[in-house]
């Protein structure tokens, strides 16, 4: 580890050392310490609840965005399918018309050849 990381580690180790309380503390001091810990636990529980609520809302928004995107995708795919069908239909009509003209013209050539 580099010097900065070792320095940070040493500082954290110093801060995290367990404080040993004297055995003969008054009941009032113990109650005050217990209250501090209760409050801190309550704050942490509240943060947990807030984060869970926030996550639930965020996931609901993402699910809605997913449904909207899927709907838009399905709509676009339906439009493309409709355009493909129109193109095939139009081409089929044009081909059929040209085939009739080919038949007519070949018939006319045969009549002229006689």
SULFENHU-V458599 format. One record per run of one state. SS is the DSSP state (@ for helix, = for strand, . for the rest). FROM is the first residue (numbers start at 1). LEN is the number of residues. Records with the same first field share a line. If there is no record, write none. Layout:
SS = FROM-LEN / FROM-LEN
This chain:
. = 1-2 / 16-11 / 114-1
@ = 3-13 / 27-87
